[in-house]
């Protein structure tokens, strides 16, 4: 487990290249946000986590080891619960969490992130306007 890279994985680098190509600027491994997002678009308050299929129990590609299965089940369940907890903490701070699976196409994921960024940064995002007569 110690040999697994925690940052700058191939999928993270590919996703960051795509976001940059789309003109988006972001912070990498932004602290002190809960969970230290892999990519943070601070203006839009969007936190992006690139999740490994094994470690975060991807419903399509996640597998459970046969050896020491009880320990692994506990470990992987704790990872999923931690993901939920950090998503709630970020939501309490006004951030949106977006999880990208390692098997997803970086260009497709980047486009989804761009759309979310546009929604969150549009002039009417999160604002209510009232028009009053004089």
C-alpha positions as CSV (number, residue, x, y, z in Angstrom):
1,X,0.0,0.0,0.0
2,X,2.9,2.4,0.7
3,X,4.1,2.0,-2.9
4,X,0.8,3.3,-4.3
5,X,1.2,6.9,-5.5
6,X,-1.2,9.2,-3.6
7,X,-0.9,12.1,-6.1
8,X,0.1,12.8,-9.7
9,X,-1.2,9.5,-11.0
10,X,-1.5,9.0,-14.7
11,X,-5.2,9.6,-14.7
12,X,-4.8,12.8,-12.5
13,X,-2.2,14.1,-14.9
14,X,-4.4,13.4,-18.0
15,X,-7.4,15.0,-16.4
16,X,-5.4,18.1,-15.4
17,X,-4.1,18.4,-19.0
18,X,-7.7,18.2,-20.3
19,X,-8.9,20.8,-17.9
20,X,-6.0,23.1,-18.8
21,X,-6.8,22.6,-22.5
22,X,-10.3,23.7,-21.8
23,X,-9.0,26.9,-20.2
24,X,-9.8,26.0,-16.6
25,X,-7.3,26.9,-13.9
26,X,-7.2,25.0,-10.7
27,X,-5.3,24.1,-7.5
28,X,-3.8,20.7,-6.9
29,X,-4.1,18.9,-3.6
30,X,-5.6,21.9,-1.9
31,X,-5.3,22.0,1.8
32,X,-6.9,22.5,4.3
33,X,-10.1,21.4,2.6
34,X,-11.5,18.1,3.9
35,X,-10.1,15.1,2.0
36,X,-7.5,17.3,0.2
37,X,-9.1,17.3,-3.2
38,X,-6.9,16.1,-6.1
39,X,-8.2,19.1,-8.1
40,X,-9.9,22.2,-6.7
41,X,-11.6,24.9,-8.7
42,X,-11.7,27.5,-6.0
43,X,-13.8,30.1,-7.7
44,X,-16.6,27.6,-8.3
45,X,-16.0,25.7,-5.1
46,X,-15.7,22.4,-7.0
47,X,-13.6,19.7,-5.4
48,X,-12.6,16.8,-7.7
49,X,-11.4,13.5,-6.4
50,X,-9.8,10.9,-8.8
51,X,-10.7,7.5,-7.2
52,X,-9.1,4.2,-7.9
53,X,-11.6,1.4,-8.8
54,X,-10.1,-1.0,-6.2
55,X,-9.6,1.4,-3.3
56,X,-13.0,3.1,-3.5
57,X,-15.1,0.2,-4.6
58,X,-16.1,1.1,-8.2
59,X,-19.4,-0.6,-8.9
60,X,-18.2,-1.7,-12.3
61,X,-14.5,-2.6,-11.7
62,X,-14.0,-2.9,-8.0
63,X,-12.9,-6.3,-6.8
64,X,-12.5,-7.8,-3.4
65,X,-9.3,-9.8,-2.6
66,X,-9.9,-13.5,-1.8
67,X,-7.0,-13.6,0.8
68,X,-7.7,-12.0,4.1
69,X,-11.1,-11.0,2.8
70,X,-12.6,-9.8,6.1
71,X,-9.7,-7.3,6.7
72,X,-9.9,-6.0,3.1
73,X,-13.7,-5.6,3.3
74,X,-13.4,-3.6,6.5
75,X,-10.6,-1.5,4.9
76,X,-12.4,-0.8,1.7
77,X,-15.7,-0.1,3.5
78,X,-13.9,2.5,5.7
79,X,-12.5,4.2,2.5
80,X,-16.1,4.5,1.1
81,X,-17.4,5.9,4.4
82,X,-14.5,8.4,4.6
83,X,-15.4,9.5,1.0
84,X,-19.0,10.1,2.1
85,X,-17.9,12.0,5.3
86,X,-15.5,14.3,3.4
87,X,-18.3,15.0,0.8
88,X,-20.6,16.0,3.6
89,X,-17.9,18.2,5.2
90,X,-17.2,19.9,1.8
91,X,-21.0,20.5,1.3
92,X,-21.2,22.1,4.7
93,X,-18.5,24.6,3.5
94,X,-20.4,25.3,0.2
95,X,-18.3,23.1,-2.0
96,X,-19.5,20.4,-4.5
97,X,-17.6,17.1,-4.6
98,X,-17.1,15.3,-7.9
99,X,-15.6,11.9,-8.1
100,X,-13.9,10.7,-11.2
101,X,-13.2,6.9,-11.5
102,X,-9.8,5.9,-12.8
103,X,-11.4,4.1,-15.8
104,X,-13.2,7.2,-17.0
105,X,-12.1,9.0,-20.1
106,X,-10.3,12.2,-19.0
107,X,-11.7,14.3,-21.8
108,X,-15.3,13.3,-20.9
109,X,-14.7,13.9,-17.2
110,X,-13.0,17.3,-18.0
111,X,-16.1,18.4,-20.0
112,X,-18.4,17.5,-17.1
113,X,-16.2,19.5,-14.7
114,X,-16.2,22.4,-17.2
115,X,-20.1,22.4,-17.3
116,X,-20.3,22.3,-13.5
117,X,-17.8,25.2,-13.3
118,X,-19.8,27.2,-15.8
119,X,-23.0,26.6,-13.8
120,X,-21.4,27.6,-10.5
121,X,-19.7,30.7,-11.8
122,X,-22.5,32.1,-14.0
123,X,-23.7,35.5,-12.7
124,X,-27.0,34.1,-11.6
125,X,-25.5,31.1,-9.8
126,X,-26.7,30.9,-6.2
127,X,-28.3,34.3,-6.3
128,X,-31.8,35.4,-6.2
129,X,-32.8,38.7,-7.7
130,X,-35.8,40.8,-6.7
131,X,-37.2,43.6,-8.8
132,X,-38.9,46.3,-6.8
133,X,-40.9,49.2,-8.2
134,X,-40.1,52.7,-7.1
